[in-house]
Amino acid sequence: MDAKWADWAKRLSAVAQNGLTYAQNVFDRERYNSVRNIAAEIMAAHTGVDTDTVLDFFAREDGYATPKVDVRAVVFRAAALLFVKEPEDGRWSLPGGWADVGESPSEAVVREVLEEAGYETRAVKLLAVYDRNKHDHPPISHHAYKLFIRCEPLSSSPTASAEAEAKFFEEGAIPELSVTRVTTAQIARLFDHYRHPDWPADLD
């Protein structure tokens, strides 16, 4: 779950972004820029990143502020779940990432599995929609929704070169997780869904 400071910074940044999108009065725009500066100062104070870098990151976002969408593929083979090793931290996650503009969630998750793990799959069921802020992830600059989508492999082995090392792990042998992306509780819940295929999707 997000630390209070991260939640405050993201909410202030969203207020500033929305205000700058619609404000016409020059004084209102100055006030919203001040709010954005405060958000950047909060984020910088707790992350060690300098304020100008954070401010530049916030300023790149325009239009009405909405959560980003992170898709994660849930690919079972028998009772083992597919993971990929993240180059960034050397830990393991489900294949996935930010959805691209112009893609449906199912198109995005199928693309991610193919790129990261080399497997062709078919998206078959939405298992969970989680608000990232409500789970035990370390804070990031964005507010994000996480979509966990069950995908069926279309072959028993990879059909394309992969960006990352990919392996299937059984429930009792889960590797160290990249908790920026997935948590232990989320993985446990996905195995519960595997055992109960008729369950509806989880919603925060």
C-alpha positions in Angstrom: 0.0 0.0 0.0 1.3 3.5 -0.9 3.0 5.5 1.9 1.0 8.6 2.8 3.6 10.9 1.3 3.4 9.1 -2.1 -0.4 9.2 -2.1 -0.3 12.9 -1.2 2.3 13.7 -3.9 0.3 11.8 -6.6 -3.0 13.4 -5.7 -1.5 16.9 -5.6 0.1 16.3 -9.0 -3.2 15.1 -10.4 -5.0 18.2 -9.0 -2.3 20.4 -10.6 -2.5 18.5 -14.0 -6.3 18.8 -14.1 -6.2 22.5 -13.1 -3.6 23.3 -15.8 -5.7 21.4 -18.4 -8.8 23.6 -17.8 -7.7 26.8 -16.1 -7.8 30.0 -18.3 -6.9 32.6 -15.8 -3.1 33.2 -15.6 -3.3 33.5 -11.8 -5.0 30.1 -11.5 -2.3 28.6 -13.7 0.3 30.0 -11.4 -1.4 28.4 -8.4 -1.7 25.0 -10.1 2.0 25.2 -11.0 2.8 25.9 -7.3 0.7 22.8 -6.3 2.7 20.8 -8.9 6.0 22.1 -7.4 4.9 21.0 -3.9 4.1 17.6 -5.2 7.5 17.3 -6.7 9.2 18.5 -3.5 7.3 15.8 -1.5 8.3 13.1 -4.0 11.9 14.3 -4.1 12.3 14.5 -0.3 11.3 10.8 0.1 13.0 9.2 -3.0 16.3 11.0 -3.2 15.6 12.1 -6.8 16.2 15.8 -7.3 13.1 18.1 -7.5 13.7 19.3 -11.0 13.8 15.7 -12.3 10.5 14.9 -10.6 8.9 18.1 -11.8 10.0 17.4 -15.3 8.4 14.0 -15.0 5.1 15.4 -13.7 5.1 18.1 -16.4 5.3 15.6 -19.2 1.8 14.4 -18.3 -1.0 16.5 -19.8 -4.8 16.3 -20.2 -7.1 15.0 -17.4 -5.2 12.9 -14.9 -6.3 9.2 -14.9 -4.7 6.0 -13.6 -2.3 4.1 -15.9 -3.1 0.5 -16.8 -0.7 -2.4 -16.0 -1.6 -5.8 -17.6 -0.2 -9.0 -16.1 -0.5 -12.4 -17.8 -1.5 -15.4 -15.7 -0.3 -18.4 -17.7 -0.7 -21.9 -16.1 0.8 -25.1 -17.4 -0.7 -27.9 -15.3 -0.4 -26.4 -11.8 2.7 -24.3 -12.5 2.6 -20.5 -13.2 4.8 -18.7 -15.8 7.2 -16.1 -14.5 9.8 -13.9 -16.2 13.0 -12.6 -14.6 13.1 -8.9 -14.5 16.5 -7.4 -15.8 15.9 -4.3 -13.6 16.2 -6.1 -10.2 16.9 -9.8 -11.0 13.7 -10.9 -9.4 10.6 -12.5 -10.9 7.3 -11.3 -12.1 4.4 -12.3 -14.3 4.8 -11.2 -17.9 3.3 -7.8 -18.5 3.7 -4.1 -18.4 1.9 -0.8 -19.3 -0.8 -1.2 -21.9 -0.2 0.8 -25.1 -2.6 3.3 -26.6 -4.6 1.6 -29.3 -4.5 -1.8 -27.7 -7.2 -3.6 -25.9 -6.3 -5.3 -22.6 -6.3 -8.7 -24.2 -4.1 -7.6 -27.1 -1.7 -5.9 -24.7 -1.3 -8.9 -22.4 -0.8 -11.4 -25.3 1.9 -9.1 -26.8 3.7 -8.9 -23.5 3.8 -12.7 -23.1 5.2 -13.1 -26.6 7.8 -10.4 -26.1 8.9 -11.2 -22.7 8.6 -15.0 -22.5 8.3 -16.1 -26.2 5.0 -17.9 -25.8 2.0 -17.4 -28.1 -1.1 -17.3 -25.9 -4.8 -16.5 -26.0 -6.4 -14.2 -23.4 -9.4 -16.0 -21.9 -10.5 -14.5 -18.6 -10.1 -11.4 -16.5 -9.1 -12.7 -13.0 -8.6 -9.4 -11.0 -8.6 -5.6 -11.3 -6.5 -4.2 -8.5 -5.8 -0.6 -7.4 -2.0 -0.7 -7.1 -2.2 1.7 -4.1 -4.2 -0.8 -2.1 -1.6 -3.5 -2.2 1.9 -4.0 -0.8 3.9 -2.5 -3.7 6.6 0.1 -3.2 5.4 3.6 -4.3 5.8 4.8 -7.8 5.0 8.2 -9.4 1.8 6.9 -11.1 -1.6 5.8 -9.8 -2.2 2.5 -11.6 -4.8 -0.2 -12.0 -3.4 -3.7 -12.4 -5.3 -6.2 -14.7 -4.5 -9.9 -14.2 -5.7 -11.8 -17.2 -5.7 -15.6 -17.6 -4.0 -16.6 -20.8 -3.9 -20.1 -22.4 -0.6 -21.1 -24.1 -1.0 -22.1 -27.7 2.1 -24.3 -27.7 4.1 -26.3 -25.2 7.3 -24.4 -25.8 8.3 -20.8 -26.8 7.8 -19.9 -30.5 9.8 -16.7 -30.5 12.9 -15.3 -28.9 12.3 -13.8 -25.5 13.4 -10.6 -23.8 13.7 -12.3 -20.4 14.4 -15.6 -18.8 11.1 -17.4 -18.4 10.2 -20.4 -16.3 7.1 -22.1 -14.8 7.0 -22.5 -11.0 4.7 -24.5 -8.9 3.0 -22.9 -5.9 5.5 -24.2 -3.3 8.5 -23.0 -5.2 7.8 -19.4 -6.1 11.0 -17.4 -6.6 11.8 -14.0 -5.1 9.3 -11.6 -6.5 9.8 -8.2 -8.1 7.3 -6.6 -5.7 7.2 -3.4 -7.8 5.2 -5.5 -10.2 3.5 -8.4 -8.2 3.1 -9.3 -4.6 3.1 -12.6 -2.7 -0.6 -12.1 -1.8 -1.5 -11.5 -5.5 0.3 -14.7 -6.6 -1.4 -16.7 -3.9 -4.8 -15.4 -5.0 -4.1 -16.3 -8.6 -3.4 -19.9 -7.6 -6.7 -19.8 -5.7 -8.4 -18.7 -9.0 -6.6 -21.7 -10.7 -8.2 -24.0 -8.2 -11.6 -22.3 -8.6 -12.1 -21.5 -12.3 -15.7 -20.5 -11.8 -14.9 -17.6 -9.5 -15.7 -14.1 -10.7 -13.0 -11.5 -11.1 -11.7 -9.8 -8.0 -12.3 -6.0 -7.9 -10.8 -3.5 -5.4 
